[in-house]
Amino acid sequence: MGRKQDREQIIAATKPSLGSGEYIRSCSAVWAAECGGRVPLLFRVRSRHFVALTDQRLILFRAPRRRHPLTADEMLIAKRHSSFTLEKTSRFSPLLQVRIRDAADREIALEFRPGDRKVGREIVNVLGGEPRRPSDVAEW
């Protein structure tokens, strides 16, 4: 499935849960993993997810099985921007990695493909953070 179809499915699955006046700023497919514990992130299994960034919330969906449409039942997280903090951003060629922490103290790593880095940068901007390494800014 291509980026255009991914975005169409994300928008269709997100629209029913939007509040009045809330709109989708950007969305894309991401690779995600929960950080923490004794196993380093390098060895953790990443799985495909979909992220939608609205003007008020960050919404994370689990990707459905092949040939199944994305539905609202796949929604994992739908929280206001204020409930997240930006932990770290890194650029591992070719991916942009954004680590966020939620109010329940879970750290989640989101990895964006080259064509979806714009969504990752927008999440960084919305959460009010800046990349930790100055070299990351020049590469964006």
Buried (B, 14 or more C-beta within 10 A) or exposed (E): EEEEEBBBBBBEBBEEBBEEEBEBBBBBBBBBBEBEEEEEBEEBEBEEBBBBBBEBBBBBBBBBEEEEEBEBEBBEBBBEBEBBBBBBBBBEEEBBBBBBBBEEEEBBBBBBBEEBBEBBBBBBEBBEBEBEEEEBEEEE
